[in-house]
Amino acid sequence: MNYPWIEVLKRWTPFAKEADCRAPATTTLGDILPSSGDSTEHAPSSSNLSFEGSSGMVSSSKTTTVKDSPQSRSDQALSGVETPPKYPWRVVDARAFVYTGAIRLVLVEDICDLDVVAISYTWSDDMKKWRESICNQEGRTYEEKIGRGSRHLSTSITASSDQSIARAHLFFTIVAFLVLTRGKKFFWMDIICINQDKMQEKEFFVPQMGNLYRNTSETHAYPLGAEIATSIFSDQVYFPIWETRAWTVQEQIVPNRLLFCYAFHGDAIDDIKKFSHISDADSDKEDVIHMQTLVLDKYKHVSGMFLLEKLGHAVTCCVREELPLSNLSIDAYMHHLEIHGDWSQLHTSIRRSSKHKVMCSARTSSKEKHAPEVARISLVTIGERKSLWPQDMIYSVLAALGLEKFKVTYDIGFEEARLRVFEALDSKMLAHILGTDWGSNRDSGNNDSALPRVAASSPTDGMYYLKSAVLHCKYTRSIGTQMHCRQERLRIWKARPDILQGLCVLRHLLGNGRILLMQGTSVFDTPDFASIPVATIPPHMTKVIIIDMSALGLDTKKDDDVLDENFGIDKIFEFVEIGECQTTALLVDQMELNNKTSLLTLCCERTASGNLVNRGTALILDASALSTAYSHVIVQ
């Protein structure tokens, strides 16, 4: 297999030496970094950019001039209207950093005008400290400050330096290096490319993240966050921190092309080979290139992997395009379980594997423009994630929700942000995100019990390909969620023993220890069923229902408690249809139920006003459970 970029890197190495990346004392900062004197640099096109001169500014191929600041106040005064500020995009010149140790930020009006790689990772304390050390330098512009600070750091790091900053600097070096191996020059990384000290700038870019990830040539995802793993067989790899953060949901689903990047201390090439499909022709090829730059001494390329060295420290890197059935993290974990014979965590691995397949499915839906399905999977997934800013629990999926023009504000709190987003959703999108939370906000006072709580929610995993049956769906705080749909009154009770035996496995598969298995029957068609003993109701007239205990007003119960014959529940609720869906094989030894199309519903109770309040989502394992009549429903 040929790697043409290796020859490119070899040609770049003499360039680095000619520029003297170890810069003698007589070299001035202006010889390496852009000057703050010029404001723009014109380029004929994104494929033929000129970087001659001292400016780090690049105009787009359009005639509009890129500015290094938001719209000026004088412009606002002339127009008579205070318009929101607009900021240019910043991207990092990967080649400049690898060969000079300085972060050169290039400004461009439209991110689509450059061939850019987007970086998806997670912040860490090391990265925050690293950024602070870089921003600590003086400069007339943000770009100059970052350039000076990064150059100073690259020249001052030694084996005895602050290790947290050194680790972060090494990670940034890996990011830039892997961008170059892909034959790319520019990359976007939020910690540097957005001035994190300006909240107004952050609010400007947050809604545009979907535009970024859709239009960049590829996205590099770092499952280990900003960390370098001690070994491929470690908890860092088995349980990636990247899968716990809110922003990475959208960053996994939206990109055109997603590549996964891993980094390990030492020489891990042989370990990685165990989980890679490498031909015999490639396995013995090695390329060793001596670079002697401020951030990298040399690297070795073998079998599509890289062994980087700096100050005697080696790091192994690899880039993988992971498919639904091939994931390095899960494969390594399954290998660990097999070697050690510890199958107690098998259900955890199976659930993670299922989630990975779902996210791959969402990426396919995103490419095929199935926006409602993408929105649904995003809301289901994000319930178990975390974010540094509470509002980002909902802002991080704006692109998935089709709200890329939504006005982002960080001074309103999470609940207000959440409600504003749901009020802005169109009817079709809102209908698809109903039922993504097993619980509800029935006591919030905002008439939002039908809506997912998002933060600290209980995601309804295991349900796919929703065929929404809700028409004309709209949420307002003053009224609630209005929809045109089907509804039915059901009596529900604890399922019979042969169905309950699958409860333990079901809870593990769904990752929810509060799930209950119930049976139910319609009391709308047969009113007598509301009061007769459940044992006398014909089995063919009952349906199996999966529901969360919170909907029934119960506390968490252990499996043995639920199976106890003295544990019982018998209530009547109103069920509002959301739509039909497919499910995974949820019940053990109940294949006749697993093979049916299920009905996703809201389990509600009627208030004195005649409207409904949602108590939680319920899955009825039979699509024929409700009547065919549609009516106008308000869920407060």
TORKELUM-256924 format. One record per residue (C-alpha): x, y, z; residue in three letters. Coordinates in steps of 0.5 Angstrom, whole numbers, plus 500, padded with zeros to 3 digits. Layout:
N
XYZala;...
***
This chain:
636
500500500met;503507498asn;503513503tyr;504519498pro;504523504trp;510520507ile;514523501glu;511530503val;513530510leu;520528508lys;520534503arg;517538509trp;523536513thr;529540509pro;524546510phe;524546517ala;531545517lys;532551513glu;527555517ala;531553523asp;526551527cys;530551533arg;531558532ala;538562534pro;538568539ala;538572533thr;531570530thr;526574532thr;519572533leu;516576527gly;520571522asp;516566525ile;509568527leu;504573523pro;505580524ser;499584527ser;501590522gly;497587516asp;489585517ser;488581511thr;491576506glu;488575499his;488568496ala;485566489pro;482560492ser;482555498ser;486550494ser;492555492asn;492559498leu;498564499ser;502565506phe;507569503glu;508576508gly;507576515ser;499576516ser;495570519gly;489572515met;486569509val;480572506ser;475567503ser;474566495ser;468571496lys;469579496thr;468580503thr;474582507thr;475578513val;475582520lys;479581526asp;474583530ser;466583531pro;462588527gln;464595530ser;460600534arg;461605529ser;457601524asp;452599529gln;451607530ala;450608522leu;445603521ser;441605527gly;440597530val;445594534glu;446587530thr;449581533pro;457581532pro;460576527lys;467573528tyr;471570523pro;473562523trp;480561526arg;484555524val;490552526val;496551521asp;498544523ala;505544519arg;507551522ala;506548529phe;510541527val;516545524tyr;516551528thr;513550535gly;508556534ala;501556533ile;499560527arg;492561527leu;489563520val;482567520leu;477565514val;470568513glu;467561511asp;470555514ile;467552507cys;473555503asp;478551506leu;480544507asp;479543514val;480537519val;475538525ala;478535532ile;473532537ser;476530544tyr;474532551thr;477538555trp;481536561ser;485539567asp;491539563asp;488542557met;485548561lys;492549564lys;496549558trp;491554555arg;492558560glu;500558560ser;499560552ile;494565553cys;499568559asn;503572554gln;502579551glu;500580544gly;496586541arg;491581538thr;488574540tyr;492570535glu;499574536glu;498572544lys;497565542ile;502565537gly;507568542arg;505563548gly;505557544ser;512558541arg;515560548his;512554551leu;515549545ser;522552547thr;522552554ser;519545555ile;524540558thr;524533562ala;523537568ser;517542566ser;510542569asp;508535567gln;501537566ser;502542561ile;507538558ala;502532557arg;497537554ala;503540549his;504533547leu;497531545phe;496538541phe;503535537thr;499529536ile;493532533val;497537529ala;502531526phe;496526525leu;492532521val;499532516leu;499524515thr;492525512arg;495530507gly;491536510lys;494542513lys;489546517phe;485544523phe;479546528trp;480545535met;475549540asp;480550546ile;484555541ile;480557535cys;474560540ile;477565544asn;474562551gln;475568555asp;469572550lys;462569552met;459573546gln;464569541glu;462563544lys;455564543glu;456566536phe;460559534phe;456554538val;450554534pro;454553528gln;458547530met;453543525gly;456547519asn;463546521leu;462538522tyr;458537516arg;463542511asn;470540514thr;473534510ser;473530516glu;473529523thr;478526528his;475524534ala;479522540tyr;476517544pro;481518550leu;479525550gly;486529551ala;489523554glu;495518552ile;493511555ala;498507559thr;496501555ser;491499550ile;489494555phe;486499560ser;480502563asp;482509559gln;481505553val;475500555tyr;471506557phe;473512553pro;471519556ile;469521550trp;463517550glu;461521557thr;461528554arg;455532551ala;458535545trp;461529542thr;454526541val;453531535gln;460530533glu;460523532gln;453523528ile;454530524val;461529520pro;462527513asn;467523515arg;469520522leu;476518524leu;478515531phe;485517533cys;488513539tyr;495515542ala;499510547phe;505511551his;511507549gly;511502543asp;504499542ala;504497535ile;504490536asp;498490541asp;494495536ile;496490531lys;491485534lys;485489533phe;487491526ser;487488519his;494489516ile;496485510ser;503482510asp;505486505ala;504492510asp;506489516ser;514489515asp;514496512lys;518501516glu;519509515asp;524513520val;524520519ile;528525523his;525531524met;529535530gln;523540531thr;521544537leu;516539538val;518532535leu;525529534asp;523523530lys;518518528tyr;517511525lys;511509521his;510502520val;503498518ser;499505518gly;501507525met;506512528phe;511512533leu;513519535leu;519521539glu;521527543lys;526528549leu;527520549gly;519519550his;515515545ala;508515543val;504510539thr;499513535cys;494510530cys;488513526val;482508524arg;475508521glu;471504525glu;465501523leu;459498526pro;462491527leu;469494529ser;471498534asn;478498538leu;475500545ser;470495545ile;474489541asp;480491546ala;475490552tyr;472483549met;479481549his;480483556his;474479558leu;476473554glu;483473557ile;481473564his;475469564gly;471475567asp;464475564trp;461478569ser;461485565gln;459482559leu;452485559his;456492559thr;460490553ser;454488549ile;450495551arg;456499549arg;457495542ser;449496541ser;450504543lys;456504538his;451501532lys;446506534val;451512533met;453509526cys;446508524ser;445515526ala;451518522arg;448514516thr;441517517ser;444524518ser;448523511lys;441521508glu;438527511lys;433523516his;433529520ala;428526525pro;431520527glu;438523528val;434528533ala;431522536arg;438518537ile;441524539ser;436526545leu;436519547val;444518547thr;445525551ile;441523557gly;447520560glu;452525558arg;455531562lys;457538560ser;462543563leu;456548562trp;449546564pro;446549558gln;451545553asp;446539555met;441542550ile;446547546tyr;450541544ser;445538540val;442544536leu;445541529ala;442535530ala;435538532leu;435543526gly;436549530leu;443552527glu;440559527lys;438558534phe;440564539lys;444561544val;445565551thr;449562557tyr;446567562asp;439564563ile;440557566gly;439550563phe;432549564glu;430556561glu;435554555ala;431547555arg;424550554leu;427555549arg;429550545val;423546545phe;419552544glu;423553537ala;422546534leu;418545528asp;412540529ser;415534526lys;422534530met;418535536leu;414529535ala;420525534his;423527540ile;417525545leu;418519549gly;426519549thr;426519557asp;423514561trp;421519566gly;418526566ser;418533569asn;411533571arg;412537577asp;416543574ser;410548573gly;412549566asn;407544563asn;412540560asp;411533562ser;411530555ala;418533554leu;425529555pro;428532561arg;435532557val;439533563ala;439527568ala;434523564ser;433516563ser;434515556pro;429510552thr;435505549asp;433499545gly;428503540met;429504533tyr;426507527tyr;420511530leu;415512525lys;411518528ser;404518529ala;403524532val;400530528leu;401538529his;405537535cys;407544538lys;409546545tyr;408552549thr;409554556arg;402557557ser;398551554ile;403545554gly;404540549thr;399540544gln;398534539met;393530534his;394523536cys;391516538arg;390515546gln;387509550glu;385507557arg;389501560leu;389497566arg;396495568ile;399490573trp;405486574lys;407481569ala;406474569arg;412470572pro;414467565asp;415474562ile;418477569leu;424472568gln;427476563gly;427482567leu;434482570cys;437481563val;432487560leu;435492566arg;442490564his;440491556leu;437498557leu;442500563gly;436502567asn;435498574gly;428501575arg;425498569ile;418494570leu;415489566leu;407489566met;401487563gln;395491561gly;388491557thr;384496554ser;378498559val;375503553phe;373497549asp;371493555thr;369497561pro;368491565asp;376489565phe;377495570ala;374491576ser;374484575ile;380480577pro;386480573val;387472573ala;380472569thr;382477563ile;383472557pro;391472556pro;390474548his;386480551met;393483554thr;399486552lys;406486555val;408493557ile;415496559ile;415502564ile;419505569asp;417505576met;417512577ser;411513572ala;408508577leu;410512583gly;414507586leu;421507589asp;427503586thr;426495587lys;431489587lys;429484582asp;428479587asp;423484590asp;419485584val;419477583leu;416476590asp;409474590glu;407480595asn;409485590phe;403488586gly;401494582ile;394495579asp;392501576lys;389505570ile;392510566phe;391514559glu;396512554phe;398517548val;401514542glu;408517540ile;409512534gly;411505532glu;418503533cys;423497532gln;426494538thr;432489540thr;431483543ala;429485549leu;426479553leu;429472554val;425466551asp;419471549gln;421471541met;414472539glu;414479543leu;421481540asn;419480533asn;413484533lys;413492532thr;412496538ser;408502540leu;411508544leu;407511548thr;406516554leu;403514560cys;399519563cys;393521568glu;388526567arg;387532571thr;381536574ala;381540568ser;381534563gly;388535560asn;393530561leu;400530565val;405525563asn;408520568arg;413517564gly;414513557thr;411506556ala;413501551leu;407497549ile;410490545leu;404490540asp;403496535ala;395494535ser;394496542ala;391502541leu;384504538ser;384507531thr;381514533ala;385520533tyr;383526537ser;386533540his;390532546val;394537551ile;399534555val;401539561gln;
***
